[in-house]
């Protein structure tokens, strides 16, 4: 199944509150705005999905996946692409495991982790990320990158 928001600043999909979602073999795309946001204590499994924009230039998503506000996410074997800023962003006391992600065509960073997020990432590939594959705030305490 394909979820798409047409030229709107709103996110294509919001997972929040006590929600617990599993997304498998799907596409979550945005022409403008965020493709997927997970927040307010929500828990999400994202497996073998395509997430991001619909094309280059004006059809890019603002961000691919944003996980924040005490949310938890497991992202694996998925492709995040065609985003204006960040491919995957973790902040605001979020917890995540990212495995086997393919992140490409990012206007800024492929993976962004702030000082309050607890993230483990391994087996991820990055290409065509303008600023850097990985960025973090000063002294992230809960972030590990493994090859």
Secondary structure as GFF3:
##gff-version 3
##sequence-region A 1 147
A	DSSP	beta_strand	2	5	.	.	.	ID=ss1
A	DSSP	beta_strand	13	16	.	.	.	ID=ss2
A	DSSP	beta_strand	20	24	.	.	.	ID=ss3
A	DSSP	beta_strand	27	30	.	.	.	ID=ss4
A	DSSP	beta_strand	36	39	.	.	.	ID=ss5
A	DSSP	beta_strand	43	47	.	.	.	ID=ss6
A	DSSP	beta_strand	50	52	.	.	.	ID=ss7
A	DSSP	three_ten_helix	57	59	.	.	.	ID=ss8
A	DSSP	beta_strand	65	67	.	.	.	ID=ss9
A	DSSP	beta_strand	72	76	.	.	.	ID=ss10
A	DSSP	beta_strand	79	83	.	.	.	ID=ss11
A	DSSP	beta_strand	88	90	.	.	.	ID=ss12
A	DSSP	beta_strand	95	99	.	.	.	ID=ss13
A	DSSP	beta_strand	102	106	.	.	.	ID=ss14
A	DSSP	beta_strand	109	113	.	.	.	ID=ss15
A	DSSP	beta_strand	118	122	.	.	.	ID=ss16
A	DSSP	beta_strand	125	129	.	.	.	ID=ss17
A	DSSP	beta_strand	132	136	.	.	.	ID=ss18
A	DSSP	beta_strand	142	146	.	.	.	ID=ss19
###
